[in-house]
């Protein structure tokens, strides 16, 4: 008999496992994959830590969360400065003065950039935007929208921007400084040695079973645990009794190249619709690698179907109502807590995952 069964060894489950074992609880973590770490799993290839489930860059403005993460890993000083490629042109992201001076050859100052964007917004302004295209043009004008927003967004969602609801884009970050740092957060970096090493340290005092499908052994596992923390998909737990929640998925094509440097940056987004992938990640640049070879991953956005890996919840009104029905069922479960991106049908940054797990465990231990 264990005090806590944790389903899933991603960041949420790993933080819970660490805090509970530190509190003297006996913990079993079950993971259906062959490896720990969930979607932050990194795997060594050619001496390079490859982000197998998409790029994960840790960033936060919460010093307590930063200090907590640093208990398990040394973080390097990587700063996310992605580049957008549109056809044969390259632009800095997020939209900033480096972007604007290249988009418009007669723009050099913040005042000139603001005036040009305001002029473009005014030309096509729609008082009540009916779709994402109208909303985006309202925010940044047609030039930025067509070169840097339209194609990328259509690939992400698998449909035209005119068919997407306006609320998907509430704001687009525009900076009138020459600053390519994508995040505004005070703290940022990548764990030296990869995320798997960091998660392993969190789990070192828990029992971990890999290649263990919770649903194949649910009855026995549940019977041998006083409490359960479930981080899998909430609709799967209830056997999709109300229907499946929607996600967007991602497919990766990863290859080793016999050259030291493929693109000169960790992240390059491809913003024209004709290129089928959304971006290329060159993993060695996350840790300033000097290996003789390099590893790249092309990312393709895809419609999700049961059996695929769910990545991004589709947080529209329809899915919100469906999740609320599942949430009502979850609230009635006496010994099961639902947490994490899939358990709460919510997109989380990594610092938010850690904060949510710490809050949940604190409440759990206070009520024990």
C-alpha positions, 0 to 999 in steps of 0.5 A, a space after each residue: 500500500 502506498 500513500 500516493 499513486 501519481 499517474 504521469 512523470 511529467 513536471 507536475 507529477 515530479 514536483 508532487 512526488 518530490 514534495 510528498 516524499 520529502 513529507 515522509 509519504 510513500 509514493 509510486 509514480 507510474 508512467 506509460 512511456 519508456 522514460 520519465 519527464 513527460 513532454 519536457 523529456 530530453 534525450 541525448 543524441 550525438 552528445 546533444 540534449 534533444 527536446 523530444 516533445 518540442 522546445 521547452 525554455 524555462 522562464 519566470 518572474 517569480 524568484 521563489 519558483 526560479 530558486 525552487 527549479 534551481 534546487 534540481 538543476 543548474 540553469 545556463 544563461 540561454 535567452 530565447 531570441 527566435 527568428 521568423 523566416 518569411 519566404 527569403 526574408 528573416 525577421 526578429 521576434 517578438 515584433 520589435 524595432 529590429 523587425 520594423 526597420 527591416 519591414 519598412 526601409 524608411 522606419 528608423 525610430 520608435 515614433 516612426 514605427 508607431 506611426 506606420 503601424 497606426 496608419 496600417 491599422 487605420 486603413 483596415 480597422 474593423 470595429 467588431 472583428 468577426 474572425 482572427 484575420 480582422 482582429 490581427 490586422 486591428 492589432 498590428 496592421 496588414 504588413 505584419 499580419 501577412 508576413 509574420 502572423 497569417 501563415 504560421 497561425 493557419 498552420 498551427 490551427 489547420 484552417 484559414 484565419 478567416 475561419 478562426 474566431 477573433 478571441 484566439 488573438 487577444 493581443 500581439 506583443 509589439 515592442 518599440 525597442 531593439 530587444 530580441 528577448 522573446 520573454 519579459 520574465 526576469 529569469 530564463 534558461 535551460 537546465 545544464 544536462 537537460 530536463 530529464 536529469 532535472 526530473 530524475 532528481 525530483 523523483 529519486 526518492 519515489 518508486 517509479 514504474 515505466 511502461 505502465 499503462 494506468 488504465 490497463 492496471 487501474 483497479 489494482 493500482 487504485 486499490 493499493 493507494 490511499 490517494 491518487 494524483 492523476 495528470 493524464 487527460 481528464 476525459 480519458 479518465 472518465 472513458 470519454 463519457 461526454 465525448 473527447 475534448 479537442 487538442 492540437 497535436 504536433 508531429 516531429 521530424 528529427 534528424 542528425 546532420 553531419 555539419 556543426 551548425 545548420 541555422 545559427 539559432 535554436 528556433 526559426 519559425 517559418 511563417 509562410 503557408 507554403 512551407 509545411 512545418 511551423 518551425 525548425 529547432 536546432 537543439 545544440 544552441 539551447 546549451 551553446 553546443 560545439 559538437 561536430 554534428 547537429 540535430 534538428 527537429 521540424 515541427 508540424 502542427 496536426 489535428 489531434 485524434 485519440 491515440 495521438 499525443 495531445 499538446 494544446 487544449 482548444 480552449 473555445 466555448 464548446 470545449 470549455 463547457 465540455 471540460 466543465 462537465 468532466 470537472 464536475 465528475 472529477 470533483 466527486 472523486 473522493 481519492 483522486 486529484 486531477 492536475 497538470 495540463 491534461 488533468 486540468 485541460 489548461 495550457 501551462 508554462 513550466 513555472 505555472 506547472 511548478 506553482 500549481 503542483 506546490 499549491 496542490 500538495 500544500 493543500 493536500 498535506 494541510 488536509 491530511 
